[in-house]
Amino acid sequence: MTGIMALKDSPSSGGVRSQTSRDVLRAITPVNHLHRLGIAATLCLLAQFCWLALNNENFQWHVVLNWLFDPSVISGLYVTLGLTVVAMLLGSVIGLGLAIFRLSESRFVSAFAGIYIWFFRGTPMLVQLIFWYNLATIFPQLSISIPFGPTLASWDTNAVITPLTAAIVGLALNEAAYMAEIIRAGLLSVDRGQSEAAAAFGMTRGRALRRIIIPQAMRSIVPPTGNQLISMIKGTSLVSVIAMNDLLYSVQAVYNRTFEVVPLLMVAVIWYLAVTSILNVGQSYIERYYARGERSARSGGEARSAKQAEGVR
Amino acid sequence: MTILASSDRGRGASPALVSARNVHKAYGSQEVLTGIDLDVDTGETIVILGPSGSGKSTFLRCINHLETMQQGSIVVDGEQVGYQLRHERLYRVNSRALARQRKGIGMVFQQFNLYPHLTVLQNIIEAPVGVYGERRSEAVAHAHELLARVGLSEKSDAYPRQLSGGQQQRVAIARALAIRPKLILFDEPTSALDPELVGEVLATMKDLATQGLTMIVVTHEIGFAKEAADRVVFMDGGKIIEVGRPDEVLTNPTHPRTRAFLNRFI
């Protein structure tokens, strides 16, 4: 209302007073009542929901508390975390290789990476896991040999492929396909002038990638990788189908005995949420690190560069 | 064979640092360079002028093999960048050998192309330490010397984006000098700058020209050519149409196209 009145006033009055009242320094932001009402309503509903959940007998919170720190659950959590870290690291390394292959000038190399990505993204994770786990039924022997020539070394497949190796291989090879595309997009996001400058200054392609291109590509690689990491943590729950005792498998083992299905699933939910929350914090730190040299993201960078800009004039 | 013979003779007679013979380049069916011959002596400052699309930048980028040419040869200090002659046969070299051949050739780009994730100091010592195997302490001392020379001593810890365009380009010049080059290529170094920032970069370049560095400069700055060039090369339509001392080419051009181009700046 005040805004409209001032608008009507100004043409007629003019002079010093209207000049000061036009100063944006003293501008008032009107209260958005609808917005506040919305916040209040949402908070109200949320409180109601929490109240219902906490007082609902069926959640059996005392059972949740009982099992939350149980050794079998905690060891399941470690398996989940370990699998996630190993599969993610392997997946990222293979993915980086695939991304570089995909961007290769050689059509053959690029097509190889393309076919890999096409296959592993195009088939369900669950099927891939079961396939690796049952590799022995297809190839009873694994051997290193010269193609179409003599065999150099050979192993029994059942001895090599345990639930653990099947889980790691399955998760890592699948993850590699997704990471390859994320890393490729990151590499493409770096200005062409950067690789030109690196080349002109006598860097080999490998060194240019390592020192110049990848550090800059990380800015656009990190956020989707955080996404992948979180879906990987939950994706590891698929390994329970191949008898790998991860977090989900260990709570399943308990509720198959006690029939307390809901409270034990809540135990798993709480742990999955706790881990992803920690990862979110870690991700924001990593993002800040790779944003260095970027004006807006630097702490105090704004003030510093403003001062420098003034120094220029 | 005749091309090789002529470049050999050229080297024997006068010690040309850069010697280009019959350089041809086309993007698809569009011809960009149609037979460039040029010798550049050690210590010379060559300014290449010409209208947009005349092939100046492309020719410059062929010298350090950022662009591949389709015919002819360019020899820099005895090395044919991107190729190797063995038993009278010419082979393309791999990425590692190419990197080695590019040593000693500095370059300054139109868009600066500083590494934005590294500080000014790190930008300057990256190649000396990582590629040339210089000791870090020596490279840092040299970098500070060079920053003083381009008037940016106090900016060594700043990131490129915190600097003005002119300052960034002066850092890029320091970066090119840090490898102790025998030749520096300037690819329109002032074209991306605001008009009021052009002067500081040109002043730095003039300073270098008087210190006996070999420079090949592609630019639109006629004033710079007049003051700093030993020879001016005028290109049009992928050919060199006039070469000579700046006072000859700029004040008394013989070719009508040179005259037409220069008239637009008067």
Chai-1 contact restraints between the chains, C-beta under 6 A:
chainA,res_idxA,chainB,res_idxB,connection_type,confidence,min_distance_angstrom,max_distance_angstrom,comment,restraint_id
A,G193,B,Q111,contact,1.0,0.0,6.0,A-B,restraint_1
A,G193,B,N113,contact,1.0,0.0,6.0,A-B,restraint_2
A,E196,B,L66,contact,1.0,0.0,6.0,A-B,restraint_3
A,A197,B,N113,contact,1.0,0.0,6.0,A-B,restraint_4
A,A200,B,N64,contact,1.0,0.0,6.0,A-B,restraint_5
A,A200,B,M107,contact,1.0,0.0,6.0,A-B,restraint_6
A,F201,B,A127,contact,1.0,0.0,6.0,A-B,restraint_7
A,G202,B,A99,contact,1.0,0.0,6.0,A-B,restraint_8
A,G202,B,R102,contact,1.0,0.0,6.0,A-B,restraint_9
A,G202,B,K103,contact,1.0,0.0,6.0,A-B,restraint_10
A,G202,B,V131,contact,1.0,0.0,6.0,A-B,restraint_11
A,M203,B,V131,contact,1.0,0.0,6.0,A-B,restraint_12
A,T204,B,S95,contact,1.0,0.0,6.0,A-B,restraint_13
A,T204,B,R96,contact,1.0,0.0,6.0,A-B,restraint_14
A,T204,B,A99,contact,1.0,0.0,6.0,A-B,restraint_15
A,R205,B,S95,contact,1.0,0.0,6.0,A-B,restraint_16
A,I212,B,Y115,contact,1.0,0.0,6.0,A-B,restraint_17
A,P215,B,H117,contact,1.0,0.0,6.0,A-B,restraint_18
A,Q216,B,H117,contact,1.0,0.0,6.0,A-B,restraint_19
A,G293,B,P116,contact,1.0,0.0,6.0,A-B,restraint_20
A,G293,B,H117,contact,1.0,0.0,6.0,A-B,restraint_21
A,G293,B,Y159,contact,1.0,0.0,6.0,A-B,restraint_22
A,R295,B,R161,contact,1.0,0.0,6.0,A-B,restraint_23
A,S305,B,Q162,contact,1.0,0.0,6.0,A-B,restraint_24
A,Q308,B,Q162,contact,1.0,0.0,6.0,A-B,restraint_25
A,V312,B,S164,contact,1.0,0.0,6.0,A-B,restraint_26
